[in-house]
Amino acid sequence: MDLLYIAPLAGIVALAFAAYLMSSVLSESPGNQKMQEISQAIFEGAMAFLNRQYKTLIPFTIVIFFILFYVDGYKLAVSFLVGAVCSAIAGYVGMTSTTKSNARTTEAARHSLNKALSVSFRAGAVMGMSVAGLGLLGVSGLYIIFRDPVVINSFAFGASAIAFFARVGGGIFTKAADVGADLVGKVEAGIPEDDPRNPAVIADNVGDNVGDTAGMGADLFESYAATAIAAMLIGQTVFKGDINGVLFPLVIGAAGIFASIVSTFLVRTSEDGDPQAALNRGIWGTNILVAFATYAFASMMFPAQAMGITIAVICGLAVNVLVGAITEYYTSNNKAPTQHIADASQTGPATNVIAGIACGLRSTALPMLVFAIAIWVAYSAAGIYGIAMAAMGMLCTAGMVVAVDSFGPVADNAGGIAEMAELGPEIRKTTDKLDAVGNTTAAIAKGFAIGSAALTALALFTAFGEEIAKNPKLSGLLINGHLVINLTEPGVIIGIFLGATLPFLVCAFTMEAVGKAAFEMIGEVRRQFREIPGIMEGTGRPDYASCVDISTKAAIREMMLPGIFAVGAPILVGFVLGAKALAGFLAGATAAGVLLALFMSNAGGAWDNAKKWIETGKYGGKGTPTHAAAVIGDTVGDPFKDTSGPAMNPLIKVAGTISLIIAPLLFF
C-alpha cells in the first residue's frame, strides 16, 4: 500500500473503533430510574452548554473563513473550516460518551471493580479514538487533496481557535459550579460533596465533563494537528524532493493509533487490584509499540537516518512519561509536597495558600529541565526534523492519553450519582477508588497537555522560521538562508516582552471570569438554601437548572475577551513591529505560557489532593478548621488547575499557528 494512504486508513479505523466502543458502552445497564434521571440531567446540561458555546463561535468562524478566503483563496479557508468542524465534532462525541456512561459505570460498580473500570475506560477511549482519528484523517485527507502542508496549516489554526474557546469556556463553567458547590455546600452548610441537597451539584457534575472531556479533548486535538503539520512543513524543507519527509509524521500518527487500539485491551484489573496499574499498562503498551513501529518505518523510509529519527521520537515518548511522573509527584496525596500543604493547613488558609503557591513554583523546574534535555538530544540525533519528531512522538499517543484522562470525569460523575441516588456504601467505595485514580490521571494528563504544548510550540516556531525564509520580501533578514534573531535588537526584545506579557493577561482575564461567575453561583445557592423550604431536610427539591444556566451564561460571556487577545496579539505584532519582533513574541509567549501552565496546574492539583488527604482522616478529617482551610486552598486552586493553567496550552499554539499563516504576508 502507498504510504500516503496509511494515515487516512488509520483515522477511519480509529473512528470505527470509537463507534464500536460507544455501542458497547450503551449496551450496558444504565441503572435504576433515579440514576437515569440524574445522568440525563447531566447530559442535558452538558449538551446545552456545548450548543450555546458553538453557536456563539459560529460568527467568529465565519468571519475568519472569509478573511482567509479573501487573503489567499479557498484552500486556506476550507482547511480552517474543516479544522474547526472536526474539533467541534470531537467535543460532541466525547461529551456524549462520558455523560451517557456515568450511570452505567455506577451500575457496573454493583458487580465488580473491573467492570466499572471497563465501562468508564471504554467511554473515555471513545473520546481518545475520536481525537486521534479525526486529527489524522483531517490532516492526511487535506494533504491528499491539496498536496501542500503550507496550505493545510490553517486546519491547525481552526482547531486551535476552537480549542482555546473550549478550554476557557469549559474551565469557567466548571469552576464557577465547583467553587459555588464547595464554599456554600461544604463550608457553610456542612454537607458532603455530591449531596443532592446542594443546588450546584448537577452544574458541578456537568462541569467535570465540559472542562476535562471537551476542553482537554479539544486541547490535544489541536496539539495533534499542529504538531503533525509543523513536522510535515519541516520535513518538506529538510528533505527537499523526498516526500517521505512529509509522510513520516503521518505514518507515526497511524502507528500511534494502532498501538493505542491494541493497548486498550491491556486495561483490566481484579476486584482487589489497582486501577492505576491497569491504566499505566495501557500507556506503557502504547509507548513501547510506537517505539518499535518508529524504528521499523524509519528503517524503511530513511535507511541512513533511522536510528537518529527513532531516538528523536523516543525523546518525545520519554517526555510523556517523565512529565507525567513529575506531575504525579507534585500533586499526588501520597507524596511529600501535597502532604506538606495539608500539614500547613493546620495553621489556617493563609499558610495553606502559601505552601500551595510554593509547591507550584517549585514544580516548574524539573519539567523544564526534561524539555531542555529532550530538545538537545532530539536535535543532536536528527537536527530540526528531530525536534519536530520528538513532538510527534509525544502526540501520536494522544488516543490513549485522552482515553485515560476522559475516564476521570466518568468515574467522578459515577461517584456523584451513587451519592445522589443514595446507593449503598459498598458502591460508593468502588466508585471512590476509581475517582481517586481519576484525580491522578487528570493531573498526569494536564502534564502531558503542557508538555505537548511546549514541544508543539517549538515545532511551530521552527516551521515559522522556515516559512519566513521562503518569503521573498524578507530576504534581507536572512543569514545563510535562515532567519537569525539578534537579542540585542530593540524590536526583538520588545517582541519578547510583549509575548511574555500575553499569558499573564489571559490568566488575569480567566481568573477574574471564574471569580465573577462564582460570585453569581454562590448568591444563587445561598438564595435557594434560604428560600426553598425543606432543602436541608431532603423534602424540598433544589433548582438545579438555574445553577447550570448561571455557569453557562458566565462561560459564554467571559470567554470572548481572552479569545480576542489570543488571536489578535500575534497579528498586531507581526504587521506593526515586523517578522523579527513576532519571532521574539513567540519565544516570550511560549516560555512564559509553559511556566505559568506548569505552576498553576500543579499548584491547583496539589491543593485539591491536600484537601482529599485531610478528608481521609488526617489532622482530624472533615469538619475541622484544618479541613476548612484546605477547602479554601482547593477553591483558590480550582481556577488555577482547570481554567487559567490549561488555557495556556492552546494560547501558545494559537499564536504559533497564526504566525505560520501570516508569515508569507509579512513585509518587513
Salt bridges, closest charged atoms under 4 A:
GLU28 OE1 - LYS115 NZ 3.66
GLU28 OE2 - ARG122 NH2 3.14
GLU107 OE1 - ARG110 NE 2.84
ASP178 OD2 - LYS175 NZ 2.77
ASP182 OD1 - LYS186 NZ 3.72
GLU188 OE2 - ARG526 NH2 2.51
GLU193 OE1 - LYS186 NZ 3.43
ASP194 OD2 - ARG428 NH2 3.63
ASP195 OD2 - ARG197 NH2 2.82
ASP212 OD1 - LYS446 NZ 3.89
ASP219 OD2 - ARG167 NE 3.29
ASP219 OD1 - LYS653 NZ 2.73
GLU222 OE2 - LYS653 NZ 3.11
GLU419 OE1 - ARG428 NH1 3.15
ASP432 OD1 - ARG428 NE 2.77
GLU467 OE2 - LYS470 NZ 3.07
GLU489 OE2 - LYS580 NZ 3.11
GLU520 OE2 - ARG557 NH2 2.99
GLU524 OE2 - ARG527 NH2 2.78
GLU531 OE1 - ARG527 NH1 3.04
GLU531 OE2 - ARG530 NH2 3.82
ASP549 OD1 - ARG52 NH2 3.52
ASP549 OD2 - LYS553 NZ 3.09
GLU558 OE2 - ARG557 NE 3.23
ASP608 OD1 - LYS611 NZ 3.66
ASP608 OD1 - LYS612 NZ 2.72
ASP608 OD2 - LYS641 NZ 3.85
GLU615 OE2 - LYS186 NZ 3.85
GLU615 OE2 - HIS627 NE2 2.87
ASP634 OD2 - LYS611 NZ 2.92
ASP638 OD1 - LYS175 NZ 3.49
ASP638 OD1 - LYS641 NZ 3.81
ASP642 OD2 - LYS175 NZ 2.89
ASP642 OD1 - LYS446 NZ 3.13
ASP642 OD2 - LYS641 NZ 2.64
